[in-house]
Amino acid sequence: MRKPFNSTIVHLVMLYSGSSIAGGPLVLEGPNGNTPVNYQNSNISLDVENGDLGALSNTKANALVQQSLNLWNNINTSTVNLTLNKASINLDVNQGNYTTYIAVDAGSAPNPNDMLNPLIYDNDGTITSAFFGQQSDNILGFAASSIAFGSSHFEEGFIVINGADFGYTDADYVLLFAHEIAHFFGLDHSQANINNQESSSGFPAFCSASSSSYPVMYPIACRNSDSLHSDDISAASALYPETNINDTLGVLEGLLTTDTGNILPGANIWVENIVTGEIFSIVSDYLREGTGFYRLYLPAGNYTLHANSINPEFSRGSGVGPYSRTETDVSFIAPLPITSFTYQETAGSDTIITINVNQTLVVNFSSIDSTLAAPPKQAITPTSKGGGTVSLLSLLLVAVLLWIRRIGYKH
């Protein structure tokens, strides 16, 4: 049985350069600011310290971290391969020495050129408090990755986990590690198909749906099963695709516009497999190209296509998509929010979209108010197989991330 939530932990994202996007990569750069950023070498080592994490011994904490690494490593359509290096930092990192391994404060880059990706166990929260210049009672952890000028990918980064007593179970820790590690290697939040009216103070309350419905990368930590959601898997695969990903997945892409033909950026788009119930999501115009473009990697199957607005509580540090940096950003102003709707070729009947591997299907669809006439039939155009890689340009980037946690106790 799960008792009512009794605490709210704040999630904050601070980007000193670049743009965050949802259901996929965290950062966009390049000459036009629309190229996803990742680690060029997807074999990434995390250098863990040898101190304890609150009530967890170092050995126990490492074991739970390894479980979280395995979640991402076991995606067969992604090249992400994370390892835990226990030899590089052979000491307990604390408030007295942490600046040797990570940024001095929230306005600095990680310690440059040390060739380490430190995973720091902030045993009592003092590092987190020192980093942000405030008490760490509401901060679970944060992560940052950076690339030096002239590079084209993340070069190194760090993760800090607060060891204060938040009443965590082992599964909670695994999910916390998995969430922050994903931010470290370049994934952002996603809303999936969760009710966008969930609220911290109203109804429905956050985490009202089944725990399994929430992605690990949802801005609120509602999931309690230490596994990845289909949306997490698709996002990691898109950012770090296996060479043969097109032999395993298909692509659905297209444009979302208003009923008058204007682009509609910053809306939540998701598809649902009508047999398995799997959900995959992305934000319209997530590459900030000014077209309303969306793109999803999907297993072969039959799907329905949907769109709604981003939850108005998901802005700033809890933002979903590149248009949710403030409460008055594009995702929250006219013509958004929109009434949730489903793609229909014929009014009153949801269109079933068939996805095949090694193929890209193009579906352009339009938002229309429910009080108006049904939108005209939209073209569904098969094209050549999707996939491919993207080139990246250089920047100096730091992304510091935390996340929201509403704690519930099980008994």
N, C-alpha and C positions, 0 to 999 in steps of 0.2 A: 504494500500500500504506500502511496506517495502522499505525504502531508503537504499542505499549502506552502508555497514559496515564502521564505522569510528573509531573503536578502537579494539585493540587486548589485551586480558587479559591472562596472562601466567598461565598455569597449571603445577604444579610441584609435583612429588611424591618422597618422601624420605623414604626409608626403612632402618632402622638401623639393622634389622635382618629379615630373611625370604625372600620369593620370591613373586612377584606379578604375577597374571595370569588373563586371560581375559574371558569375557563372563561368569563369575562365581566368585569364591572366589578370594580375593585380596592377601592372604598370604598362603604360603605353609610351613609346618614345619614337625616335626616328625623325626624318626631315619634316614630316607633316604631323608628327605626334600621334600616329595611329598604328604603330608596330609593337606587338607584344614583346615583353622582355622576359628572358629566362636565363638559366645557367647553360652555357654552351656545352659543357661536359655534364651530362645528367647523372654521372656517378659522383655523388656528393657526400663528403665525409663531414660529420658533426663531431667536434672535439669537446668531449664532455669533461667537466672538472671532477674532482674526487670527493667533494663535500656531500653532505646530506641535504635533503629537501624537506624541511620541516620534520614531520613525524616519520618520513620515509628515509630509510638508510640509502646510502649511495647505490648499493647493490640492488635494492628494491626499485629505486627510481630508474636506474638504468634498464632494468627488466621491463618496466612499463613503457619507457621510451622505445625500446626495441619492438614492443608490440605495435606501437604507433607507426614506427618506420615500416614494419611489415605490411601494414594496411596499404601504404602508398607503393611499396615495392612489388606487391603482388598483383598490380594492375597489368594484365597481359597486353594491353594496347598502348602502354606508356613506357618510356625508357627510364623513368625516374628510378634511381637505385641509391638509396640512402644507407650509409653505414655509420656506426658509432665507434669513434676512436677514443679509447680510454687511456692512451699513453701520452698524448701531446700536452695536456694540462694536468700535471701530477701534483696538484695542490687544491686546497679549498679556496675557491674564489669568494671574497667577502667585500664589505664596504671599503676596506683598506687597500685592496689591490685590484678591484674590478676594472679600473680605468686602463689597466694594462691590456685588457682583453676585449673591451667593448667601448662604445662611444662614451665620452665624458658626460654628455647630457643629451636632451632630446633635440638639440640643434646641431649636433655634431655627427660626422660620419663615423662608421666603425673604425677601430684601430687599423690603419692602412698597412698593407704589405706584410702582414705577419703570417699570411698564408694559412690562417686558422678560421674555422667557423665555430666559435665557442658556443657551447650549450651550458648556460650558467644556472645552477640551482641556488636561487636566492633564499637561503635557509630560513631567514626570519623577516624578510621583506625590506631590509635596510637598503639593499642595492636599488630596488625599485623606487623607494622613497627618495633616495639621493639622486637618481636619474631624472625623476620628474619634479623634484623640488617640492614634494608634498607627501603626506602620509599615503601609504600603499594599501590601505584597508580595502579599497574597491578596485584594485588592479591585479589581475591574475597573472599576466605575463605580457611580453612584447617581443617583437622580432624585427630585424632590419637586414636588408641586403643592399650592397652598393656596387657601383662600377666606376672605375677611374676614367677620367677623360681620355678619349682615344680608344676605349674598349667598346665592345658591342654587346656584351652580356654581363649579367651579374658576375662579380668576381669573388666576393666573400661576404659574409654576414654574421649575425649572431642571434641567439635566442636566450631570453631570460624568463624563468618560471618562478613565480612567487611561492615561497614555501609556507606562507601563513596558513592557518587552519581555516579552510573554507568548507569543511565537512565532506570532503571528496571521498568517493569510492574509488577502487582501482580503475573501473571503467571510466569514471569521470576524468581521471588523470590521463588515461590513454587518449581520450577524445580531446582534452586540452592540448596535450603534446601534438596530436595530429593536426589540430587547427593551427597552432602557431608555426609548426614546421611547414605546413602548406603555404602560409603567408611568407615564410622565409624563402621558399623556392619559387614563389610567384603567383599563387592563387588568391583570388579575392572572394568576397561573400557571394552568396546566391540566395534568392528567395524561394525558388522552386515554385510549387503550386500552393504554398501555405497561404491561408487567409490573410489578405493584406490589411485587415482591420485589427489583427492581434495587437494588444496594447499592454503597456505596463500599469495602466490605471483603470482601464475600462473592460468592456466585454466585446469579443472574446479575449481572454487573457492570453499572454504569451504562453506557448507550450500547451495549448488547449487540444491540439490534434494528437494522434498517436505518435509516440516517440520516434518510431521508425520512419515517419513521414518527413522528418527534418534532416537536411544534409548536415554533415560535419561543418560545412562552411556557411551555415545559416548564421546570421549575426547574433542570435540568441542561442545559448547552449541548451537546447531542448532534447537532443538525442541522448539516450542512455545505453544504447547498444554499441559496443566497441567494434563497429564495422563501418565501412563507407557506404554512403548513399549512391545511387546510380548517377546522380548529378555530379558528385565529387569525382567519380571515375571518369565521366565524360570530360570534365574540365581539365583534369590532369592529362588526359590523353590528347586533348587539343593543344595544350601548351608544350608537352613533351611526347609527340607522337612516335610510335614505333614505325620503322621503315615500311612495313607491310600493313599499316593501319587500314588502308583502303580495302584490303582483302578480308577485313574483319568487320568494319563499320561502314555505314553509308553517311551521307551528309544531307541535311536539310538546311536550305538557306533561302533568303529572299529579303523583301523590304516590307516594313510596316509603315503605313501612312495614315493620315486622317481620311475621312470620307470625301473631303474636297481635294485630295491629292497632295497635301503638304506632308513633309516627312514628320514622323512621330518618334523622336528620340527619347530615351530614358524610360521606356515602358518595360514591364516584365513580360517575357514571352516564354511559354513552356509547352512541351508536348507530353502526352500520356500514351503509353503503350496500352491498347485496349484489351490485350490478353494478360500481360504480366503486371500491369499497373505501374510500371517504372516511369519515373518523371525525370525530365531533362529541361534545363532552363538557360536563358541568356537574356541580356538587356538589349533592346533595340538601339541601333547605332552604337554598339559597344566599342567599335573601333574609332568612333568620333570622326567618321568620314562625311557626315552631313547628308546621309542617304536613307537612314532608317534601317540599315542592313543588320541582319542577324544570321548566325550560323551555328549549327549543332552537329556534333558527331553522334550517331545513333546506331544501335544494333538493328539488324534487319527486323522488320515487323510492321504492324499496322498501328497508326497513331492518330490522335486528334490534336489539333493545334489551337492554342489559347493565348490570350493576352489580357493583362490587367495592369494596374499601377503599382509602383513601389510603395511599400508601407511607409506612411509619412514619418514614422519613428525611426526609419532607417536612413539617417543622414549623418554627415560628419563621420565620426569614428565607426559608426555602425552602418555606413553607407553601402548601398547596393547599386552598382553601376557608376558610370563616369559623370552622371548628372545629378548626384545626390550629395554634393559636398556641403551644402547648407540647407536649411529648412525651406529656403525659397529658390532652390536650384530648379533646373528644367524639369526634373522628374515630378515636381510638386506644383507647377503652375500651368495655366491653360496653354494648350488643349488638354493637358493632364490635370487631375486624374481622369481616367476613363472608366466607364462601366465594363466590368469583366465580360469578355465575349469569346466565342468559339468560331473558328473559320468554317464557313458554310458556303459551298457552291450553290446550293439551293436553300432558300430561306426556310428555317424550321428543321433542317436536317444537318447534323454535324458531318462534315466531310471526313472520310477515312483516307488517310494519306499512307501509302505503302512505300516503305524505305527498303532498298536493296543494297547489299554491299557493293563496293566498287562503283558507286554511282552518286552523283549529286542531283538532288531534286530541288527545283526552284519554285517557291510558293510566295507570291506577293499578296498581302492581304491588308484590309483597311479597317480602322476603328470607326464605328458608327454608333451614335446614340441609340439606345433601345427604343426611343419614341419615334425614330425616323424609319424610312423604308429600308428593307434589307439591302445590303451592299451588292453591287453587280458581281456576277461570276468572275473569279480571278483565274488567270492562267496558271497551270501547273506544268512546268517545263522540265523534262529530264535532260541532263547535259552529261558531259564526260565526267569521269570519276573525280571525286573531290580529293582533298588532302593537300600535301605539299608543305614546304617550309617557308619561313619568312626571314628576310634579312633584317638585321638590327643595326642602328646607328649608336654613336657614343653619347654618353651623358654622365653626369655626376648625380647619383641618386641615393637617397636614404628613405626607407619606408619603415616607420615605427608603428607597430600594431599591437593592440590589445583586444579583448573581446568581452562581450556581456555574458554574465553567468547569473542566472536566477536559481538559487540553490534550493533543492528540495531534499528532504530526508526520507530514506526508505526504512521500513522496519517490518 
